[in-house]
Structures are given as structure tokens and as C-alpha cells.
């Protein structure tokens, strides 16, 4: 959420309509982040476990 706030501000500026642009960007980025996190987290855990428990 914070990242979407910052990137929206950098790309479009903070002016009229900023909150609407942020919410529009967030409604698409949130599901992508959830799916990516659910795929990447188990893979990262397996890699870390292999390194630590080797």
C-alpha cells in the first residue's frame, strides 16, 4: 500500500484526483502482490532452509 502511494505520487504528482489514481492502482497491484507473495514465499523458504540446514 505504501509503495503504491509513493509510486503514484512520483508518476502523477499529488494534486486533484491523487486519491482516485492511488485507489485505482492499488486495486490492481494488491492482488498481484498477494499472488506473487504466495508463490515466492514458499520458494524462498525452501532456499533458506537448504542454506541453513545444509
Gaussian input, Z-matrix of N, CA and C with variables (Angstrom, degrees):
# hf/3-21g

backbone

0 1
 N
 C     1     B1
 C     2     B2     1     A1
 N     3     B3     2     A2     1     D1
 C     4     B4     3     A3     2     D2
 C     5     B5     4     A4     3     D3
 N     6     B6     5     A5     4     D4
 C     7     B7     6     A6     5     D5
 C     8     B8     7     A7     6     D6
 N     9     B9     8     A8     7     D7
 C    10    B10     9     A9     8     D8
 C    11    B11    10    A10     9     D9
 N    12    B12    11    A11    10    D10
 C    13    B13    12    A12    11    D11
 C    14    B14    13    A13    12    D12
 N    15    B15    14    A14    13    D13
 C    16    B16    15    A15    14    D14
 C    17    B17    16    A16    15    D15
 N    18    B18    17    A17    16    D16
 C    19    B19    18    A18    17    D17
 C    20    B20    19    A19    18    D18
 N    21    B21    20    A20    19    D19
 C    22    B22    21    A21    20    D20
 C    23    B23    22    A22    21    D21
 N    24    B24    23    A23    22    D22
 C    25    B25    24    A24    23    D23
 C    26    B26    25    A25    24    D24
 N    27    B27    26    A26    25    D25
 C    28    B28    27    A27    26    D26
 C    29    B29    28    A28    27    D27
 N    30    B30    29    A29    28    D28
 C    31    B31    30    A30    29    D29
 C    32    B32    31    A31    30    D30
 N    33    B33    32    A32    31    D31
 C    34    B34    33    A33    32    D32
 C    35    B35    34    A34    33    D33
 N    36    B36    35    A35    34    D34
 C    37    B37    36    A36    35    D35
 C    38    B38    37    A37    36    D36
 N    39    B39    38    A38    37    D37
 C    40    B40    39    A39    38    D38
 C    41    B41    40    A40    39    D39
 N    42    B42    41    A41    40    D40
 C    43    B43    42    A42    41    D41
 C    44    B44    43    A43    42    D42
 N    45    B45    44    A44    43    D43
 C    46    B46    45    A45    44    D44
 C    47    B47    46    A46    45    D45
 N    48    B48    47    A47    46    D46
 C    49    B49    48    A48    47    D47
 C    50    B50    49    A49    48    D48
 N    51    B51    50    A50    49    D49
 C    52    B52    51    A51    50    D50
 C    53    B53    52    A52    51    D51
 N    54    B54    53    A53    52    D52
 C    55    B55    54    A54    53    D53
 C    56    B56    55    A55    54    D54
 N    57    B57    56    A56    55    D55
 C    58    B58    57    A57    56    D56
 C    59    B59    58    A58    57    D57
 N    60    B60    59    A59    58    D58
 C    61    B61    60    A60    59    D59
 C    62    B62    61    A61    60    D60
 N    63    B63    62    A62    61    D61
 C    64    B64    63    A63    62    D62
 C    65    B65    64    A64    63    D63
 N    66    B66    65    A65    64    D64
 C    67    B67    66    A66    65    D65
 C    68    B68    67    A67    66    D66
 N    69    B69    68    A68    67    D67
 C    70    B70    69    A69    68    D68
 C    71    B71    70    A70    69    D69
 N    72    B72    71    A71    70    D70
 C    73    B73    72    A72    71    D71
 C    74    B74    73    A73    72    D72
 N    75    B75    74    A74    73    D73
 C    76    B76    75    A75    74    D74
 C    77    B77    76    A76    75    D75
 N    78    B78    77    A77    76    D76
 C    79    B79    78    A78    77    D77
 C    80    B80    79    A79    78    D78
 N    81    B81    80    A80    79    D79
 C    82    B82    81    A81    80    D80
 C    83    B83    82    A82    81    D81
 N    84    B84    83    A83    82    D82
 C    85    B85    84    A84    83    D83
 C    86    B86    85    A85    84    D84
 N    87    B87    86    A86    85    D85
 C    88    B88    87    A87    86    D86
 C    89    B89    88    A88    87    D87
 N    90    B90    89    A89    88    D88
 C    91    B91    90    A90    89    D89
 C    92    B92    91    A91    90    D90
 N    93    B93    92    A92    91    D91
 C    94    B94    93    A93    92    D92
 C    95    B95    94    A94    93    D93
 N    96    B96    95    A95    94    D94
 C    97    B97    96    A96    95    D95
 C    98    B98    97    A97    96    D96
 N    99    B99    98    A98    97    D97
 C   100   B100    99    A99    98    D98
 C   101   B101   100   A100    99    D99
 N   102   B102   101   A101   100   D100
 C   103   B103   102   A102   101   D101
 C   104   B104   103   A103   102   D102
 N   105   B105   104   A104   103   D103
 C   106   B106   105   A105   104   D104
 C   107   B107   106   A106   105   D105
 N   108   B108   107   A107   106   D106
 C   109   B109   108   A108   107   D107
 C   110   B110   109   A109   108   D108
 N   111   B111   110   A110   109   D109
 C   112   B112   111   A111   110   D110
 C   113   B113   112   A112   111   D111
 N   114   B114   113   A113   112   D112
 C   115   B115   114   A114   113   D113
 C   116   B116   115   A115   114   D114
 N   117   B117   116   A116   115   D115
 C   118   B118   117   A117   116   D116
 C   119   B119   118   A118   117   D117
 N   120   B120   119   A119   118   D118
 C   121   B121   120   A120   119   D119
 C   122   B122   121   A121   120   D120
 N   123   B123   122   A122   121   D121
 C   124   B124   123   A123   122   D122
 C   125   B125   124   A124   123   D123
 N   126   B126   125   A125   124   D124
 C   127   B127   126   A126   125   D125
 C   128   B128   127   A127   126   D126
 N   129   B129   128   A128   127   D127
 C   130   B130   129   A129   128   D128
 C   131   B131   130   A130   129   D129
 N   132   B132   131   A131   130   D130
 C   133   B133   132   A132   131   D131
 C   134   B134   133   A133   132   D132
 N   135   B135   134   A134   133   D133
 C   136   B136   135   A135   134   D134
 C   137   B137   136   A136   135   D135
 N   138   B138   137   A137   136   D136
 C   139   B139   138   A138   137   D137
 C   140   B140   139   A139   138   D138
 N   141   B141   140   A140   139   D139
 C   142   B142   141   A141   140   D140
 C   143   B143   142   A142   141   D141
 N   144   B144   143   A143   142   D142
 C   145   B145   144   A144   143   D143
 C   146   B146   145   A145   144   D144
 N   147   B147   146   A146   145   D145
 C   148   B148   147   A147   146   D146
 C   149   B149   148   A148   147   D147
 N   150   B150   149   A149   148   D148
 C   151   B151   150   A150   149   D149
 C   152   B152   151   A151   150   D150
 N   153   B153   152   A152   151   D151
 C   154   B154   153   A153   152   D152
 C   155   B155   154   A154   153   D153
 N   156   B156   155   A155   154   D154
 C   157   B157   156   A156   155   D155
 C   158   B158   157   A157   156   D156
 N   159   B159   158   A158   157   D157
 C   160   B160   159   A159   158   D158
 C   161   B161   160   A160   159   D159

   B1=1.4395
   B2=1.5297
   B3=1.3170
   B4=1.4635
   B5=1.5256
   B6=1.3280
   B7=1.4557
   B8=1.5324
   B9=1.3202
   B10=1.4618
   B11=1.5194
   B12=1.3303
   B13=1.4700
   B14=1.5253
   B15=1.3179
   B16=1.4635
   B17=1.5241
   B18=1.3252
   B19=1.4610
   B20=1.5238
   B21=1.3345
   B22=1.4630
   B23=1.5213
   B24=1.3209
   B25=1.4677
   B26=1.5219
   B27=1.3281
   B28=1.4664
   B29=1.5251
   B30=1.3268
   B31=1.4631
   B32=1.5211
   B33=1.3328
   B34=1.4638
   B35=1.5193
   B36=1.3238
   B37=1.4557
   B38=1.5222
   B39=1.3171
   B40=1.4664
   B41=1.5202
   B42=1.3185
   B43=1.4550
   B44=1.5246
   B45=1.3114
   B46=1.4667
   B47=1.5235
   B48=1.2999
   B49=1.4511
   B50=1.5132
   B51=1.3321
   B52=1.4711
   B53=1.5251
   B54=1.3180
   B55=1.4674
   B56=1.5274
   B57=1.3123
   B58=1.4624
   B59=1.5145
   B60=1.3284
   B61=1.4711
   B62=1.5229
   B63=1.3374
   B64=1.4606
   B65=1.5216
   B66=1.3224
   B67=1.4663
   B68=1.5224
   B69=1.3187
   B70=1.4610
   B71=1.5242
   B72=1.3173
   B73=1.4638
   B74=1.5216
   B75=1.3239
   B76=1.4588
   B77=1.5192
   B78=1.3381
   B79=1.4685
   B80=1.5243
   B81=1.3302
   B82=1.4604
   B83=1.5293
   B84=1.3198
   B85=1.4655
   B86=1.5291
   B87=1.3182
   B88=1.4632
   B89=1.5275
   B90=1.3348
   B91=1.4697
   B92=1.5294
   B93=1.3233
   B94=1.4666
   B95=1.5260
   B96=1.3261
   B97=1.4644
   B98=1.5273
   B99=1.3114
   B100=1.4674
   B101=1.5281
   B102=1.3262
   B103=1.4655
   B104=1.5269
   B105=1.3311
   B106=1.4670
   B107=1.5258
   B108=1.3164
   B109=1.4608
   B110=1.5121
   B111=1.3203
   B112=1.4637
   B113=1.5235
   B114=1.3113
   B115=1.4662
   B116=1.5269
   B117=1.3110
   B118=1.4618
   B119=1.5313
   B120=1.3152
   B121=1.4693
   B122=1.5265
   B123=1.3269
   B124=1.4702
   B125=1.5302
   B126=1.3244
   B127=1.4659
   B128=1.5226
   B129=1.3218
   B130=1.4611
   B131=1.5262
   B132=1.3252
   B133=1.4651
   B134=1.5221
   B135=1.3176
   B136=1.4658
   B137=1.5221
   B138=1.3205
   B139=1.4658
   B140=1.5232
   B141=1.3208
   B142=1.4661
   B143=1.5221
   B144=1.3248
   B145=1.4685
   B146=1.5207
   B147=1.3235
   B148=1.4678
   B149=1.5183
   B150=1.3223
   B151=1.4646
   B152=1.5293
   B153=1.3157
   B154=1.4621
   B155=1.5209
   B156=1.3050
   B157=1.4646
   B158=1.5241
   B159=1.3011
   B160=1.4597
   B161=1.4957
   A1=110.32
   A2=116.85
   A3=120.46
   A4=110.10
   A5=115.87
   A6=119.28
   A7=110.62
   A8=117.44
   A9=120.79
   A10=110.79
   A11=117.21
   A12=120.52
   A13=111.04
   A14=116.14
   A15=121.15
   A16=111.25
   A17=117.58
   A18=120.71
   A19=110.99
   A20=117.69
   A21=120.41
   A22=110.33
   A23=117.28
   A24=120.79
   A25=111.10
   A26=117.58
   A27=120.77
   A28=110.73
   A29=116.50
   A30=120.19
   A31=114.08
   A32=118.00
   A33=119.38
   A34=113.92
   A35=117.21
   A36=120.20
   A37=111.52
   A38=114.51
   A39=120.11
   A40=107.30
   A41=115.17
   A42=121.71
   A43=108.07
   A44=117.28
   A45=120.05
   A46=109.83
   A47=116.12
   A48=121.25
   A49=114.55
   A50=117.10
   A51=120.26
   A52=111.71
   A53=117.51
   A54=120.82
   A55=110.32
   A56=117.65
   A57=120.88
   A58=112.11
   A59=117.00
   A60=120.99
   A61=110.58
   A62=116.26
   A63=120.20
   A64=110.84
   A65=117.41
   A66=120.43
   A67=111.35
   A68=116.65
   A69=120.48
   A70=110.93
   A71=117.02
   A72=120.93
   A73=110.68
   A74=116.82
   A75=120.88
   A76=112.15
   A77=117.31
   A78=118.94
   A79=111.61
   A80=117.56
   A81=120.63
   A82=112.03
   A83=116.94
   A84=119.26
   A85=112.77
   A86=118.42
   A87=120.87
   A88=112.63
   A89=119.70
   A90=118.56
   A91=112.97
   A92=116.87
   A93=120.04
   A94=109.89
   A95=117.18
   A96=121.12
   A97=111.36
   A98=117.78
   A99=121.27
   A100=110.46
   A101=117.07
   A102=120.86
   A103=110.45
   A104=116.46
   A105=119.94
   A106=110.78
   A107=117.13
   A108=120.65
   A109=112.54
   A110=116.78
   A111=119.16
   A112=112.15
   A113=117.30
   A114=120.96
   A115=110.61
   A116=117.13
   A117=121.80
   A118=112.15
   A119=118.41
   A120=121.13
   A121=113.21
   A122=120.02
   A123=118.57
   A124=112.84
   A125=116.59
   A126=119.48
   A127=110.88
   A128=116.42
   A129=120.41
   A130=110.65
   A131=117.40
   A132=120.84
   A133=110.80
   A134=117.84
   A135=120.95
   A136=111.20
   A137=116.70
   A138=120.72
   A139=110.32
   A140=116.95
   A141=121.05
   A142=110.54
   A143=117.44
   A144=120.46
   A145=111.25
   A146=117.72
   A147=120.79
   A148=111.25
   A149=116.82
   A150=120.84
   A151=110.34
   A152=116.90
   A153=121.14
   A154=112.11
   A155=117.94
   A156=121.83
   A157=113.15
   A158=116.85
   A159=121.49
   A160=112.17
   D1=-46.63
   D2=179.92
   D3=-63.14
   D4=-40.78
   D5=-179.84
   D6=-62.73
   D7=-40.85
   D8=178.03
   D9=-63.99
   D10=-40.25
   D11=176.42
   D12=-58.55
   D13=-47.64
   D14=-176.41
   D15=-67.78
   D16=-47.98
   D17=-177.53
   D18=-64.68
   D19=-39.30
   D20=176.87
   D21=-63.09
   D22=-41.54
   D23=178.59
   D24=-64.65
   D25=-41.65
   D26=-179.81
   D27=-66.21
   D28=-45.18
   D29=-174.91
   D30=-74.76
   D31=-36.00
   D32=-172.99
   D33=-120.90
   D34=-9.37
   D35=-178.55
   D36=82.48
   D37=160.82
   D38=178.36
   D39=-99.69
   D40=101.51
   D41=179.14
   D42=-149.45
   D43=-163.25
   D44=179.37
   D45=-57.81
   D46=133.82
   D47=178.47
   D48=89.05
   D49=1.81
   D50=-178.11
   D51=-60.03
   D52=-46.27
   D53=-178.16
   D54=-62.47
   D55=-40.63
   D56=178.01
   D57=-63.61
   D58=-42.51
   D59=177.76
   D60=-65.33
   D61=-40.59
   D62=177.64
   D63=-61.37
   D64=-48.41
   D65=-178.66
   D66=-63.81
   D67=-37.42
   D68=177.49
   D69=-63.97
   D70=-43.82
   D71=178.60
   D72=-67.45
   D73=-39.28
   D74=-176.50
   D75=-68.08
   D76=-35.79
   D77=-178.10
   D78=-66.43
   D79=-21.78
   D80=175.50
   D81=-93.87
   D82=-35.93
   D83=-176.10
   D84=-76.38
   D85=-31.07
   D86=-178.30
   D87=-62.25
   D88=-50.38
   D89=177.88
   D90=-61.66
   D91=-36.84
   D92=177.73
   D93=-62.77
   D94=-42.99
   D95=179.65
   D96=-64.51
   D97=-39.46
   D98=179.52
   D99=-64.56
   D100=-47.31
   D101=179.82
   D102=-64.07
   D103=-46.65
   D104=-179.96
   D105=-61.38
   D106=-42.91
   D107=179.11
   D108=-64.44
   D109=-37.84
   D110=-179.56
   D111=-72.38
   D112=-21.35
   D113=176.57
   D114=-88.83
   D115=-44.26
   D116=-174.59
   D117=-74.52
   D118=-39.10
   D119=-175.63
   D120=-58.25
   D121=-48.17
   D122=178.52
   D123=-64.76
   D124=-36.38
   D125=177.97
   D126=-65.50
   D127=-43.16
   D128=178.82
   D129=-63.79
   D130=-39.10
   D131=178.49
   D132=-63.06
   D133=-42.67
   D134=178.51
   D135=-61.73
   D136=-42.43
   D137=179.85
   D138=-64.81
   D139=-45.91
   D140=179.77
   D141=-63.68
   D142=-42.31
   D143=178.08
   D144=-60.71
   D145=-40.48
   D146=178.49
   D147=-64.38
   D148=-38.45
   D149=-179.28
   D150=-70.96
   D151=-45.96
   D152=-175.27
   D153=-72.72
   D154=-43.90
   D155=-173.44
   D156=-96.85
   D157=22.46
   D158=-178.87
   D159=-73.60

